[in-house]
């Protein structure tokens, strides 16, 4: 059978690992929350840019000069 000090050492090791695991989980959760906020901001900016691009394309009259590739 195991003696009490060995059991106590194992319990201490498990508690230490649990504490580190909980800290890591909290850190990862905060990272995911921050990245989600960044994603939402980028999606909104992309939506606004897309809307501006569509507005600019529909308002501007097309000329033959617009059709010429830039290297000519």
N, CA, C and O atoms as a Maestro MAE file, in Angstrom:
{
 s_m_m2io_version
 :::
 2.0.0
}

f_m_ct {
 s_m_title
 :::
 protein
 m_atom[288] {
  # First column is atom index #
  i_m_mmod_type
  r_m_x_coord
  r_m_y_coord
  r_m_z_coord
  i_m_residue_number
  s_m_chain_name
  s_m_pdb_residue_name
  s_m_pdb_atom_name
  i_m_atomic_number
  :::
  1 25 0.821 -1.189 0.000 1 A "UNK " " N  " 7
  2 3 0.000 0.000 0.000 1 A "UNK " " CA " 6
  3 2 0.867 1.256 0.000 1 A "UNK " " C  " 6
  4 15 2.030 1.235 0.405 1 A "UNK " " O  " 8
  5 25 0.269 2.339 -0.463 2 A "UNK " " N  " 7
  6 3 1.003 3.593 -0.483 2 A "UNK " " CA " 6
  7 2 1.008 4.215 0.901 2 A "UNK " " C  " 6
  8 15 0.064 4.087 1.680 2 A "UNK " " O  " 8
  9 25 2.106 4.889 1.170 3 A "UNK " " N  " 7
  10 3 2.156 5.591 2.444 3 A "UNK " " CA " 6
  11 2 1.614 7.008 2.267 3 A "UNK " " C  " 6
  12 15 1.460 7.483 1.142 3 A "UNK " " O  " 8
  13 25 1.332 7.669 3.364 4 A "UNK " " N  " 7
  14 3 0.704 8.992 3.345 4 A "UNK " " CA " 6
  15 2 1.554 10.056 2.659 4 A "UNK " " C  " 6
  16 15 0.996 10.871 1.925 4 A "UNK " " O  " 8
  17 25 2.884 10.097 2.858 5 A "UNK " " N  " 7
  18 3 3.662 11.142 2.172 5 A "UNK " " CA " 6
  19 2 3.600 11.014 0.644 5 A "UNK " " C  " 6
  20 15 3.547 12.028 -0.053 5 A "UNK " " O  " 8
  21 25 3.607 9.790 0.119 6 A "UNK " " N  " 7
  22 3 3.535 9.604 -1.327 6 A "UNK " " CA " 6
  23 2 2.184 10.075 -1.863 6 A "UNK " " C  " 6
  24 15 2.111 10.713 -2.913 6 A "UNK " " O  " 8
  25 25 1.135 9.758 -1.143 7 A "UNK " " N  " 7
  26 3 -0.206 10.200 -1.528 7 A "UNK " " CA " 6
  27 2 -0.302 11.720 -1.464 7 A "UNK " " C  " 6
  28 15 -0.880 12.356 -2.347 7 A "UNK " " O  " 8
  29 25 0.268 12.290 -0.413 8 A "UNK " " N  " 7
  30 3 0.248 13.750 -0.271 8 A "UNK " " CA " 6
  31 2 1.031 14.415 -1.401 8 A "UNK " " C  " 6
  32 15 0.602 15.446 -1.920 8 A "UNK " " O  " 8
  33 25 2.158 13.851 -1.787 9 A "UNK " " N  " 7
  34 3 2.955 14.395 -2.897 9 A "UNK " " CA " 6
  35 2 2.169 14.340 -4.203 9 A "UNK " " C  " 6
  36 15 2.176 15.291 -4.984 9 A "UNK " " O  " 8
  37 25 1.500 13.226 -4.427 10 A "UNK " " N  " 7
  38 3 0.707 13.082 -5.657 10 A "UNK " " CA " 6
  39 2 -0.450 14.078 -5.664 10 A "UNK " " C  " 6
  40 15 -0.741 14.690 -6.692 10 A "UNK " " O  " 8
  41 25 -1.102 14.239 -4.527 11 A "UNK " " N  " 7
  42 3 -2.204 15.191 -4.426 11 A "UNK " " CA " 6
  43 2 -1.720 16.618 -4.675 11 A "UNK " " C  " 6
  44 15 -2.374 17.387 -5.380 11 A "UNK " " O  " 8
  45 25 -0.581 16.966 -4.099 12 A "UNK " " N  " 7
  46 3 0.002 18.295 -4.313 12 A "UNK " " CA " 6
  47 2 0.335 18.506 -5.790 12 A "UNK " " C  " 6
  48 15 0.081 19.579 -6.338 12 A "UNK " " O  " 8
  49 25 0.901 17.485 -6.433 13 A "UNK " " N  " 7
  50 3 1.228 17.567 -7.867 13 A "UNK " " CA " 6
  51 2 -0.032 17.776 -8.708 13 A "UNK " " C  " 6
  52 15 -0.042 18.591 -9.631 13 A "UNK " " O  " 8
  53 25 -1.096 17.032 -8.381 14 A "UNK " " N  " 7
  54 3 -2.360 17.192 -9.112 14 A "UNK " " CA " 6
  55 2 -2.969 18.576 -8.898 14 A "UNK " " C  " 6
  56 15 -3.487 19.179 -9.838 14 A "UNK " " O  " 8
  57 25 -2.909 19.075 -7.680 15 A "UNK " " N  " 7
  58 3 -3.445 20.412 -7.404 15 A "UNK " " CA " 6
  59 2 -2.651 21.481 -8.148 15 A "UNK " " C  " 6
  60 15 -3.220 22.454 -8.643 15 A "UNK " " O  " 8
  61 25 -1.349 21.299 -8.224 16 A "UNK " " N  " 7
  62 3 -0.497 22.248 -8.952 16 A "UNK " " CA " 6
  63 2 -0.832 22.225 -10.440 16 A "UNK " " C  " 6
  64 15 -0.974 23.271 -11.072 16 A "UNK " " O  " 8
  65 25 -0.956 21.030 -10.983 17 A "UNK " " N  " 7
  66 3 -1.320 20.923 -12.401 17 A "UNK " " CA " 6
  67 2 -2.684 21.529 -12.673 17 A "UNK " " C  " 6
  68 15 -2.879 22.196 -13.689 17 A "UNK " " O  " 8
  69 25 -3.631 21.301 -11.772 18 A "UNK " " N  " 7
  70 3 -4.970 21.864 -11.936 18 A "UNK " " CA " 6
  71 2 -4.918 23.389 -11.929 18 A "UNK " " C  " 6
  72 15 -5.589 24.038 -12.731 18 A "UNK " " O  " 8
  73 25 -4.131 23.956 -11.035 19 A "UNK " " N  " 7
  74 3 -4.014 25.418 -10.965 19 A "UNK " " CA " 6
  75 2 -3.430 25.976 -12.264 19 A "UNK " " C  " 6
  76 15 -3.922 26.974 -12.790 19 A "UNK " " O  " 8
  77 25 -2.381 25.329 -12.778 20 A "UNK " " N  " 7
  78 3 -1.789 25.782 -14.038 20 A "UNK " " CA " 6
  79 2 -2.770 25.609 -15.204 20 A "UNK " " C  " 6
  80 15 -2.834 26.446 -16.105 20 A "UNK " " O  " 8
  81 25 -3.524 24.520 -15.169 21 A "UNK " " N  " 7
  82 3 -4.502 24.269 -16.231 21 A "UNK " " CA " 6
  83 2 -5.612 25.313 -16.206 21 A "UNK " " C  " 6
  84 15 -6.032 25.805 -17.254 21 A "UNK " " O  " 8
  85 25 -6.083 25.648 -15.017 22 A "UNK " " N  " 7
  86 3 -7.122 26.668 -14.903 22 A "UNK " " CA " 6
  87 2 -6.603 28.034 -15.375 22 A "UNK " " C  " 6
  88 15 -7.324 28.779 -16.038 22 A "UNK " " O  " 8
  89 25 -5.367 28.353 -15.033 23 A "UNK " " N  " 7
  90 3 -4.776 29.615 -15.471 23 A "UNK " " CA " 6
  91 2 -4.641 29.642 -16.998 23 A "UNK " " C  " 6
  92 15 -4.936 30.652 -17.637 23 A "UNK " " O  " 8
  93 25 -4.201 28.543 -17.560 24 A "UNK " " N  " 7
  94 3 -4.074 28.458 -19.016 24 A "UNK " " CA " 6
  95 2 -5.435 28.600 -19.686 24 A "UNK " " C  " 6
  96 15 -5.564 29.293 -20.695 24 A "UNK " " O  " 8
  97 25 -6.444 27.949 -19.131 25 A "UNK " " N  " 7
  98 3 -7.787 28.035 -19.689 25 A "UNK " " CA " 6
  99 2 -8.315 29.471 -19.641 25 A "UNK " " C  " 6
  100 15 -8.914 29.947 -20.605 25 A "UNK " " O  " 8
  101 25 -8.092 30.152 -18.527 26 A "UNK " " N  " 7
  102 3 -8.506 31.559 -18.427 26 A "UNK " " CA " 6
  103 2 -7.783 32.424 -19.455 26 A "UNK " " C  " 6
  104 15 -8.392 33.288 -20.085 26 A "UNK " " O  " 8
  105 25 -6.492 32.190 -19.621 27 A "UNK " " N  " 7
  106 3 -5.712 32.944 -20.608 27 A "UNK " " CA " 6
  107 2 -6.229 32.690 -22.020 27 A "UNK " " C  " 6
  108 15 -6.380 33.620 -22.812 27 A "UNK " " O  " 8
  109 25 -6.495 31.444 -22.322 28 A "UNK " " N  " 7
  110 3 -7.015 31.113 -23.652 28 A "UNK " " CA " 6
  111 2 -8.402 31.702 -23.876 28 A "UNK " " C  " 6
  112 15 -8.706 32.166 -24.974 28 A "UNK " " O  " 8
  113 25 -9.236 31.689 -22.856 29 A "UNK " " N  " 7
  114 3 -10.566 32.287 -22.979 29 A "UNK " " CA " 6
  115 2 -10.469 33.781 -23.257 29 A "UNK " " C  " 6
  116 15 -11.201 34.305 -24.096 29 A "UNK " " O  " 8
  117 25 -9.574 34.467 -22.562 30 A "UNK " " N  " 7
  118 3 -9.394 35.898 -22.800 30 A "UNK " " CA " 6
  119 2 -8.878 36.165 -24.213 30 A "UNK " " C  " 6
  120 15 -9.266 37.145 -24.848 30 A "UNK " " O  " 8
  121 25 -8.006 35.293 -24.697 31 A "UNK " " N  " 7
  122 3 -7.497 35.423 -26.059 31 A "UNK " " CA " 6
  123 2 -8.614 35.252 -27.073 31 A "UNK " " C  " 6
  124 15 -8.704 36.014 -28.035 31 A "UNK " " O  " 8
  125 25 -9.457 34.267 -26.866 32 A "UNK " " N  " 7
  126 3 -10.581 34.027 -27.782 32 A "UNK " " CA " 6
  127 2 -11.548 35.211 -27.757 32 A "UNK " " C  " 6
  128 15 -12.037 35.633 -28.805 32 A "UNK " " O  " 8
  129 25 -11.823 35.743 -26.576 33 A "UNK " " N  " 7
  130 3 -12.724 36.899 -26.467 33 A "UNK " " CA " 6
  131 2 -12.145 38.099 -27.216 33 A "UNK " " C  " 6
  132 15 -12.862 38.785 -27.944 33 A "UNK " " O  " 8
  133 25 -10.839 38.352 -27.033 34 A "UNK " " N  " 7
  134 3 -10.191 39.475 -27.719 34 A "UNK " " CA " 6
  135 2 -10.196 39.277 -29.234 34 A "UNK " " C  " 6
  136 15 -10.462 40.215 -29.986 34 A "UNK " " O  " 8
  137 25 -9.904 38.057 -29.679 35 A "UNK " " N  " 7
  138 3 -9.895 37.778 -31.115 35 A "UNK " " CA " 6
  139 2 -11.296 37.884 -31.712 35 A "UNK " " C  " 6
  140 15 -11.447 38.334 -32.847 35 A "UNK " " O  " 8
  141 25 -12.314 37.478 -30.967 36 A "UNK " " N  " 7
  142 3 -13.685 37.604 -31.456 36 A "UNK " " CA " 6
  143 2 -14.048 39.073 -31.647 36 A "UNK " " C  " 6
  144 15 -14.687 39.435 -32.636 36 A "UNK " " O  " 8
  145 25 -13.645 39.908 -30.712 37 A "UNK " " N  " 7
  146 3 -13.913 41.347 -30.847 37 A "UNK " " CA " 6
  147 2 -13.189 41.917 -32.062 37 A "UNK " " C  " 6
  148 15 -13.748 42.729 -32.798 37 A "UNK " " O  " 8
  149 25 -11.942 41.491 -32.270 38 A "UNK " " N  " 7
  150 3 -11.185 41.953 -33.440 38 A "UNK " " CA " 6
  151 2 -11.844 41.476 -34.729 38 A "UNK " " C  " 6
  152 15 -11.934 42.227 -35.700 38 A "UNK " " O  " 8
  153 25 -12.300 40.238 -34.739 39 A "UNK " " N  " 7
  154 3 -12.974 39.708 -35.923 39 A "UNK " " CA " 6
  155 2 -14.239 40.493 -36.243 39 A "UNK " " C  " 6
  156 15 -14.500 40.825 -37.399 39 A "UNK " " O  " 8
  157 25 -15.015 40.782 -35.217 40 A "UNK " " N  " 7
  158 3 -16.244 41.539 -35.440 40 A "UNK " " CA " 6
  159 2 -15.936 42.932 -35.986 40 A "UNK " " C  " 6
  160 15 -16.633 43.420 -36.875 40 A "UNK " " O  " 8
  161 25 -14.896 43.569 -35.455 41 A "UNK " " N  " 7
  162 3 -14.503 44.885 -35.948 41 A "UNK " " CA " 6
  163 2 -14.049 44.804 -37.403 41 A "UNK " " C  " 6
  164 15 -14.447 45.632 -38.223 41 A "UNK " " O  " 8
  165 25 -13.225 43.821 -37.726 42 A "UNK " " N  " 7
  166 3 -12.746 43.661 -39.103 42 A "UNK " " CA " 6
  167 2 -13.886 43.349 -40.065 42 A "UNK " " C  " 6
  168 15 -13.897 43.833 -41.197 42 A "UNK " " O  " 8
  169 25 -14.837 42.546 -39.619 43 A "UNK " " N  " 7
  170 3 -15.981 42.235 -40.478 43 A "UNK " " CA " 6
  171 2 -16.805 43.482 -40.759 43 A "UNK " " C  " 6
  172 15 -17.269 43.688 -41.880 43 A "UNK " " O  " 8
  173 25 -16.984 44.312 -39.737 44 A "UNK " " N  " 7
  174 3 -17.736 45.556 -39.933 44 A "UNK " " CA " 6
  175 2 -16.983 46.497 -40.875 44 A "UNK " " C  " 6
  176 15 -17.590 47.122 -41.745 44 A "UNK " " O  " 8
  177 25 -15.662 46.600 -40.704 45 A "UNK " " N  " 7
  178 3 -14.881 47.443 -41.599 45 A "UNK " " CA " 6
  179 2 -14.938 46.928 -43.032 45 A "UNK " " C  " 6
  180 15 -15.052 47.716 -43.972 45 A "UNK " " O  " 8
  181 25 -14.860 45.630 -43.201 46 A "UNK " " N  " 7
  182 3 -14.942 45.041 -44.533 46 A "UNK " " CA " 6
  183 2 -16.309 45.303 -45.163 46 A "UNK " " C  " 6
  184 15 -16.406 45.607 -46.352 46 A "UNK " " O  " 8
  185 25 -17.353 45.184 -44.362 47 A "UNK " " N  " 7
  186 3 -18.699 45.453 -44.867 47 A "UNK " " CA " 6
  187 2 -18.819 46.907 -45.319 47 A "UNK " " C  " 6
  188 15 -19.385 47.188 -46.375 47 A "UNK " " O  " 8
  189 25 -18.286 47.827 -44.521 48 A "UNK " " N  " 7
  190 3 -18.344 49.243 -44.888 48 A "UNK " " CA " 6
  191 2 -17.523 49.540 -46.143 48 A "UNK " " C  " 6
  192 15 -17.961 50.292 -47.014 48 A "UNK " " O  " 8
  193 25 -16.329 48.945 -46.231 49 A "UNK " " N  " 7
  194 3 -15.504 49.138 -47.429 49 A "UNK " " CA " 6
  195 2 -16.185 48.577 -48.673 49 A "UNK " " C  " 6
  196 15 -16.153 49.189 -49.741 49 A "UNK " " O  " 8
  197 25 -16.790 47.427 -48.527 50 A "UNK " " N  " 7
  198 3 -17.499 46.817 -49.649 50 A "UNK " " CA " 6
  199 2 -18.658 47.714 -50.094 50 A "UNK " " C  " 6
  200 15 -18.888 47.897 -51.289 50 A "UNK " " O  " 8
  201 25 -19.381 48.268 -49.124 51 A "UNK " " N  " 7
  202 3 -20.491 49.161 -49.453 51 A "UNK " " CA " 6
  203 2 -19.981 50.420 -50.154 51 A "UNK " " C  " 6
  204 15 -20.581 50.874 -51.129 51 A "UNK " " O  " 8
  205 25 -18.885 50.979 -49.665 52 A "UNK " " N  " 7
  206 3 -18.304 52.165 -50.302 52 A "UNK " " CA " 6
  207 2 -17.840 51.865 -51.720 52 A "UNK " " C  " 6
  208 15 -18.015 52.683 -52.623 52 A "UNK " " O  " 8
  209 25 -17.254 50.700 -51.910 53 A "UNK " " N  " 7
  210 3 -16.795 50.301 -53.241 53 A "UNK " " CA " 6
  211 2 -17.974 50.159 -54.194 53 A "UNK " " C  " 6
  212 15 -17.917 50.622 -55.333 53 A "UNK " " O  " 8
  213 25 -19.032 49.524 -53.733 54 A "UNK " " N  " 7
  214 3 -20.213 49.374 -54.583 54 A "UNK " " CA " 6
  215 2 -20.842 50.723 -54.890 54 A "UNK " " C  " 6
  216 15 -21.293 50.956 -56.011 54 A "UNK " " O  " 8
  217 25 -20.876 51.612 -53.908 55 A "UNK " " N  " 7
  218 3 -21.424 52.952 -54.143 55 A "UNK " " CA " 6
  219 2 -20.579 53.720 -55.150 55 A "UNK " " C  " 6
  220 15 -21.115 54.411 -56.017 55 A "UNK " " O  " 8
  221 25 -19.264 53.601 -55.039 56 A "UNK " " N  " 7
  222 3 -18.372 54.314 -55.953 56 A "UNK " " CA " 6
  223 2 -18.477 53.761 -57.370 56 A "UNK " " C  " 6
  224 15 -18.418 54.516 -58.340 56 A "UNK " " O  " 8
  225 25 -18.628 52.462 -57.488 57 A "UNK " " N  " 7
  226 3 -18.720 51.853 -58.813 57 A "UNK " " CA " 6
  227 2 -20.042 52.186 -59.481 57 A "UNK " " C  " 6
  228 15 -20.088 52.381 -60.696 57 A "UNK " " O  " 8
  229 25 -21.092 52.254 -58.726 58 A "UNK " " N  " 7
  230 3 -22.389 52.523 -59.337 58 A "UNK " " CA " 6
  231 2 -22.550 53.999 -59.695 58 A "UNK " " C  " 6
  232 15 -23.286 54.325 -60.626 58 A "UNK " " O  " 8
  233 25 -21.873 54.900 -58.971 59 A "UNK " " N  " 7
  234 3 -21.997 56.339 -59.217 59 A "UNK " " CA " 6
  235 2 -21.108 56.834 -60.351 59 A "UNK " " C  " 6
  236 15 -21.491 57.749 -61.079 59 A "UNK " " O  " 8
  237 25 -19.937 56.248 -60.509 60 A "UNK " " N  " 7
  238 3 -18.963 56.750 -61.477 60 A "UNK " " CA " 6
  239 2 -19.302 56.259 -62.889 60 A "UNK " " C  " 6
  240 15 -19.523 55.067 -63.104 60 A "UNK " " O  " 8
  241 25 -19.342 57.190 -63.845 61 A "UNK " " N  " 7
  242 3 -19.559 56.757 -65.234 61 A "UNK " " CA " 6
  243 2 -18.309 56.055 -65.758 61 A "UNK " " C  " 6
  244 15 -17.186 56.464 -65.464 61 A "UNK " " O  " 8
  245 25 -18.512 55.017 -66.520 62 A "UNK " " N  " 7
  246 3 -17.398 54.256 -67.086 62 A "UNK " " CA " 6
  247 2 -16.954 54.916 -68.393 62 A "UNK " " C  " 6
  248 15 -17.776 55.273 -69.237 62 A "UNK " " O  " 8
  249 25 -15.641 55.068 -68.540 63 A "UNK " " N  " 7
  250 3 -15.095 55.617 -69.775 63 A "UNK " " CA " 6
  251 2 -14.171 54.583 -70.397 63 A "UNK " " C  " 6
  252 15 -13.793 53.605 -69.753 63 A "UNK " " O  " 8
  253 25 -13.815 54.807 -71.642 64 A "UNK " " N  " 7
  254 3 -12.903 53.901 -72.321 64 A "UNK " " CA " 6
  255 2 -11.540 53.890 -71.631 64 A "UNK " " C  " 6
  256 15 -10.855 52.866 -71.622 64 A "UNK " " O  " 8
  257 25 -11.153 55.006 -71.063 65 A "UNK " " N  " 7
  258 3 -9.870 55.084 -70.363 65 A "UNK " " CA " 6
  259 2 -9.824 54.120 -69.175 65 A "UNK " " C  " 6
  260 15 -8.766 53.580 -68.852 65 A "UNK " " O  " 8
  261 25 -10.955 53.908 -68.536 66 A "UNK " " N  " 7
  262 3 -11.028 52.967 -67.414 66 A "UNK " " CA " 6
  263 2 -10.763 51.533 -67.869 66 A "UNK " " C  " 6
  264 15 -10.334 50.696 -67.075 66 A "UNK " " O  " 8
  265 25 -11.014 51.257 -69.127 67 A "UNK " " N  " 7
  266 3 -10.863 49.905 -69.637 67 A "UNK " " CA " 6
  267 2 -9.440 49.593 -70.100 67 A "UNK " " C  " 6
  268 15 -9.103 48.424 -70.291 67 A "UNK " " O  " 8
  269 25 -8.604 50.612 -70.283 68 A "UNK " " N  " 7
  270 3 -7.239 50.397 -70.766 68 A "UNK " " CA " 6
  271 2 -6.358 49.897 -69.621 68 A "UNK " " C  " 6
  272 15 -6.362 50.505 -68.551 68 A "UNK " " O  " 8
  273 25 -5.611 48.824 -69.803 69 A "UNK " " N  " 7
  274 3 -4.715 48.354 -68.738 69 A "UNK " " CA " 6
  275 2 -3.671 49.429 -68.409 69 A "UNK " " C  " 6
  276 15 -3.302 50.207 -69.289 69 A "UNK " " O  " 8
  277 25 -3.210 49.485 -67.216 70 A "UNK " " N  " 7
  278 3 -2.318 50.571 -66.796 70 A "UNK " " CA " 6
  279 2 -0.966 50.577 -67.486 70 A "UNK " " C  " 6
  280 15 -0.308 51.618 -67.485 70 A "UNK " " O  " 8
  281 25 -0.518 49.492 -68.069 71 A "UNK " " N  " 7
  282 3 0.796 49.472 -68.702 71 A "UNK " " CA " 6
  283 2 0.788 50.026 -70.117 71 A "UNK " " C  " 6
  284 15 1.842 50.093 -70.749 71 A "UNK " " O  " 8
  285 25 -0.364 50.423 -70.633 72 A "UNK " " N  " 7
  286 3 -0.420 51.014 -71.977 72 A "UNK " " CA " 6
  287 2 -0.342 52.507 -71.904 72 A "UNK " " C  " 6
  288 15 -0.375 53.178 -72.936 72 A "UNK " " O  " 8
  :::
 }
 m_bond[287] {
  # First column is bond index #
  i_m_from
  i_m_to
  i_m_order
  :::
  1 1 2 1
  2 2 3 1
  3 3 4 2
  4 3 5 1
  5 5 6 1
  6 6 7 1
  7 7 8 2
  8 7 9 1
  9 9 10 1
  10 10 11 1
  11 11 12 2
  12 11 13 1
  13 13 14 1
  14 14 15 1
  15 15 16 2
  16 15 17 1
  17 17 18 1
  18 18 19 1
  19 19 20 2
  20 19 21 1
  21 21 22 1
  22 22 23 1
  23 23 24 2
  24 23 25 1
  25 25 26 1
  26 26 27 1
  27 27 28 2
  28 27 29 1
  29 29 30 1
  30 30 31 1
  31 31 32 2
  32 31 33 1
  33 33 34 1
  34 34 35 1
  35 35 36 2
  36 35 37 1
  37 37 38 1
  38 38 39 1
  39 39 40 2
  40 39 41 1
  41 41 42 1
  42 42 43 1
  43 43 44 2
  44 43 45 1
  45 45 46 1
  46 46 47 1
  47 47 48 2
  48 47 49 1
  49 49 50 1
  50 50 51 1
  51 51 52 2
  52 51 53 1
  53 53 54 1
  54 54 55 1
  55 55 56 2
  56 55 57 1
  57 57 58 1
  58 58 59 1
  59 59 60 2
  60 59 61 1
  61 61 62 1
  62 62 63 1
  63 63 64 2
  64 63 65 1
  65 65 66 1
  66 66 67 1
  67 67 68 2
  68 67 69 1
  69 69 70 1
  70 70 71 1
  71 71 72 2
  72 71 73 1
  73 73 74 1
  74 74 75 1
  75 75 76 2
  76 75 77 1
  77 77 78 1
  78 78 79 1
  79 79 80 2
  80 79 81 1
  81 81 82 1
  82 82 83 1
  83 83 84 2
  84 83 85 1
  85 85 86 1
  86 86 87 1
  87 87 88 2
  88 87 89 1
  89 89 90 1
  90 90 91 1
  91 91 92 2
  92 91 93 1
  93 93 94 1
  94 94 95 1
  95 95 96 2
  96 95 97 1
  97 97 98 1
  98 98 99 1
  99 99 100 2
  100 99 101 1
  101 101 102 1
  102 102 103 1
  103 103 104 2
  104 103 105 1
  105 105 106 1
  106 106 107 1
  107 107 108 2
  108 107 109 1
  109 109 110 1
  110 110 111 1
  111 111 112 2
  112 111 113 1
  113 113 114 1
  114 114 115 1
  115 115 116 2
  116 115 117 1
  117 117 118 1
  118 118 119 1
  119 119 120 2
  120 119 121 1
  121 121 122 1
  122 122 123 1
  123 123 124 2
  124 123 125 1
  125 125 126 1
  126 126 127 1
  127 127 128 2
  128 127 129 1
  129 129 130 1
  130 130 131 1
  131 131 132 2
  132 131 133 1
  133 133 134 1
  134 134 135 1
  135 135 136 2
  136 135 137 1
  137 137 138 1
  138 138 139 1
  139 139 140 2
  140 139 141 1
  141 141 142 1
  142 142 143 1
  143 143 144 2
  144 143 145 1
  145 145 146 1
  146 146 147 1
  147 147 148 2
  148 147 149 1
  149 149 150 1
  150 150 151 1
  151 151 152 2
  152 151 153 1
  153 153 154 1
  154 154 155 1
  155 155 156 2
  156 155 157 1
  157 157 158 1
  158 158 159 1
  159 159 160 2
  160 159 161 1
  161 161 162 1
  162 162 163 1
  163 163 164 2
  164 163 165 1
  165 165 166 1
  166 166 167 1
  167 167 168 2
  168 167 169 1
  169 169 170 1
  170 170 171 1
  171 171 172 2
  172 171 173 1
  173 173 174 1
  174 174 175 1
  175 175 176 2
  176 175 177 1
  177 177 178 1
  178 178 179 1
  179 179 180 2
  180 179 181 1
  181 181 182 1
  182 182 183 1
  183 183 184 2
  184 183 185 1
  185 185 186 1
  186 186 187 1
  187 187 188 2
  188 187 189 1
  189 189 190 1
  190 190 191 1
  191 191 192 2
  192 191 193 1
  193 193 194 1
  194 194 195 1
  195 195 196 2
  196 195 197 1
  197 197 198 1
  198 198 199 1
  199 199 200 2
  200 199 201 1
  201 201 202 1
  202 202 203 1
  203 203 204 2
  204 203 205 1
  205 205 206 1
  206 206 207 1
  207 207 208 2
  208 207 209 1
  209 209 210 1
  210 210 211 1
  211 211 212 2
  212 211 213 1
  213 213 214 1
  214 214 215 1
  215 215 216 2
  216 215 217 1
  217 217 218 1
  218 218 219 1
  219 219 220 2
  220 219 221 1
  221 221 222 1
  222 222 223 1
  223 223 224 2
  224 223 225 1
  225 225 226 1
  226 226 227 1
  227 227 228 2
  228 227 229 1
  229 229 230 1
  230 230 231 1
  231 231 232 2
  232 231 233 1
  233 233 234 1
  234 234 235 1
  235 235 236 2
  236 235 237 1
  237 237 238 1
  238 238 239 1
  239 239 240 2
  240 239 241 1
  241 241 242 1
  242 242 243 1
  243 243 244 2
  244 243 245 1
  245 245 246 1
  246 246 247 1
  247 247 248 2
  248 247 249 1
  249 249 250 1
  250 250 251 1
  251 251 252 2
  252 251 253 1
  253 253 254 1
  254 254 255 1
  255 255 256 2
  256 255 257 1
  257 257 258 1
  258 258 259 1
  259 259 260 2
  260 259 261 1
  261 261 262 1
  262 262 263 1
  263 263 264 2
  264 263 265 1
  265 265 266 1
  266 266 267 1
  267 267 268 2
  268 267 269 1
  269 269 270 1
  270 270 271 1
  271 271 272 2
  272 271 273 1
  273 273 274 1
  274 274 275 1
  275 275 276 2
  276 275 277 1
  277 277 278 1
  278 278 279 1
  279 279 280 2
  280 279 281 1
  281 281 282 1
  282 282 283 1
  283 283 284 2
  284 283 285 1
  285 285 286 1
  286 286 287 1
  287 287 288 2
  :::
 }
}
